[in-house]
């Protein structure tokens, strides 16, 4: 009785401040009220000095009326407390979470749950977490007192920041590389990282003592595989990915993605998983972090969180229906913009304020049986490499997979090697990039090609430089491989330039026209009325030098042509005319691409498409 009295007095004021007659009244008013038990004591220590008390596992609000009568208002059949406050930081957004545990009548414990701070006030989380065992008292007033009481317990609770992304982070003027099991550079283990909310926990690097020379030697074995173009490129991308933040600070951030192309059975997904084991536990293709069944929004979010690291999106495949085709095309467009332009998709909240955007922050490999047709600009952001069935056999793959843990150890060593250089590398990389881009430039190719050659070479060279520093390779072999890589990447660049040209709007238009004429889908008439070519839809006339096309009709048929192939051709007649003139496919006079010509006695507005250009294709 005495303990109960003292606690209540502390809730409403010091008893010594009360008149003697009121002290007597208070003691009389306590007769018959609920009393706390031994297992309540720990909880009541949390509420000392407040108007709240735990009695037999239930939470009460206790008040004393002016006449000394004590009133106990039951707030819930349970008590709850905030044991930890977690600030989740994904590099873009901060979200506060309370870790709350509880007790019900009889002293039975309620398991700790995580409650977003944004949902705490409603108190609906208690039933969601603990079911019918947690029963708040009715009434809005009781609910608010319950919220107030529980929140009071968090004033002195443990506070922790948990990071929810991969990659480099500057914390208290020190660089750390975050991953699912902690952070490289965090010797004392102070930092917390949790990637499980986005199913990225496999991105975890090993701890403990490592023989970095032996580990890096295992990774170097990948460079012995053929085709050299494919495996040199993949290995370069592995060691380029952790340089993204450094190059971003040096204004030369890589902005492209890799498309690993191969028919079913070529083991492209298994090879992608093998490369990904440099960053964590990805023993086979079934463990890859994403595929084209995922929504474009999810892919965009993951590409943001997998920072300074390699992201794999598996299995771009022929769609079975238009809905699937549209979703996959949107996914490719998002990935292409994210990695090629470092832009996320802008969206609005319900109140018309801008939502946070998720721009890609690492590098990406897409595996697929085909390459998406997304236009020249997007194609220039993609480096396509191929695997043929038989390039790598099952036995070799099994041997390489057995060394998978060594690859992640090699990567941890590479990251540790980078940390002391984080201050000087941005400027060094900037200067190196400018020089390499100039060496790789070619007036006949898209400017992005020279940049991609430069980035691949820089990633490859950085990996070899580290390998030499730990004794995994001698200087002569390093120089030999670096020299060979430049030739491999410039040859790849030439192929990339050709493919980019094939994706030009003008080339696609003219190629479609050639096909449409050859298959008698469209037809043109001899301008002199002597003959005709093709059948189907009429699109214009011709003579020995030109096709005189009604551009609107020709464009309409080309759009239908690509739609029938499950692709698209998005442009306007005006834009198409300008591009055809710029690329030398048509005659133009003073920026006029559609010219008047008298045909069959009437003036007709047509484009003059050179026949010779069609033959060159």
HELIX and SHEET records of a PDB file:
HELIX    1   1 UNK A    2  UNK A   12  1                                  11    
HELIX    2   2 UNK A   15  UNK A   17  5                                   3    
HELIX    3   3 UNK A   20  UNK A   29  1                                  10    
HELIX    4   4 UNK A   38  UNK A   40  5                                   3    
HELIX    5   5 UNK A   41  UNK A   46  1                                   6    
HELIX    6   6 UNK A  117  UNK A  120  1                                   4    
HELIX    7   7 UNK A  124  UNK A  130  1                                   7    
HELIX    8   8 UNK A  131  UNK A  133  5                                   3    
HELIX    9   9 UNK A  140  UNK A  152  1                                  13    
HELIX   10  10 UNK A  196  UNK A  198  5                                   3    
HELIX   11  11 UNK A  212  UNK A  220  1                                   9    
HELIX   12  12 UNK A  221  UNK A  224  5                                   4    
HELIX   13  13 UNK A  228  UNK A  241  1                                  14    
HELIX   14  14 UNK A  244  UNK A  249  1                                   6    
HELIX   15  15 UNK A  268  UNK A  276  1                                   9    
HELIX   16  16 UNK A  277  UNK A  279  5                                   3    
HELIX   17  17 UNK A  285  UNK A  287  5                                   3    
HELIX   18  18 UNK A  296  UNK A  305  1                                  10    
HELIX   19  19 UNK A  322  UNK A  341  1                                  20    
HELIX   20  20 UNK A  376  UNK A  379  1                                   4    
HELIX   21  21 UNK A  394  UNK A  402  1                                   9    
HELIX   22  22 UNK A  404  UNK A  419  1                                  16    
HELIX   23  23 UNK A  422  UNK A  440  1                                  19    
HELIX   24  24 UNK A  447  UNK A  469  1                                  23    
HELIX   25  25 UNK A  475  UNK A  502  1                                  28    
HELIX   26  26 UNK A  505  UNK A  518  1                                  14    
HELIX   27  27 UNK A  551  UNK A  564  1                                  14    
HELIX   28  28 UNK A  573  UNK A  582  1                                  10    
HELIX   29  29 UNK A  611  UNK A  616  1                                   6    
SHEET    1   A 3 UNK A  52  UNK A  55  0                                        
SHEET    2   A 3 UNK A  58  UNK A  64 -1                                        
SHEET    3   A 3 UNK A  70  UNK A  76 -1                                        
SHEET    1   B 5 UNK A 108  UNK A 116  0                                        
SHEET    2   B 5 UNK A  94  UNK A 104 -1                                        
SHEET    3   B 5 UNK A  78  UNK A  89 -1                                        
SHEET    4   B 5 UNK A 158  UNK A 163  1                                        
SHEET    5   B 5 UNK A 192  UNK A 193  1                                        
SHEET    1   C 3 UNK A 167  UNK A 171  0                                        
SHEET    2   C 3 UNK A 174  UNK A 179 -1                                        
SHEET    3   C 3 UNK A 182  UNK A 184 -1                                        
SHEET    1   D 5 UNK A 290  UNK A 291  0                                        
SHEET    2   D 5 UNK A 310  UNK A 316  1                                        
SHEET    3   D 5 UNK A 363  UNK A 368  1                                        
SHEET    4   D 5 UNK A 257  UNK A 261  1                                        
SHEET    5   D 5 UNK A 382  UNK A 386  1                                        
SHEET    1   E 6 UNK A 532  UNK A 534  0                                        
SHEET    2   E 6 UNK A 522  UNK A 526 -1                                        
SHEET    3   E 6 UNK A 537  UNK A 542  1                                        
SHEET    4   E 6 UNK A 546  UNK A 549 -1                                        
SHEET    5   E 6 UNK A 602  UNK A 610 -1                                        
SHEET    6   E 6 UNK A 586  UNK A 587 -1                                        
SHEET    1   F 6 UNK A 532  UNK A 534  0                                        
SHEET    2   F 6 UNK A 522  UNK A 526 -1                                        
SHEET    3   F 6 UNK A 537  UNK A 542  1                                        
SHEET    4   F 6 UNK A 546  UNK A 549 -1                                        
SHEET    5   F 6 UNK A 602  UNK A 610 -1                                        
SHEET    6   F 6 UNK A 595  UNK A 599 -1                                        
END                                                                             
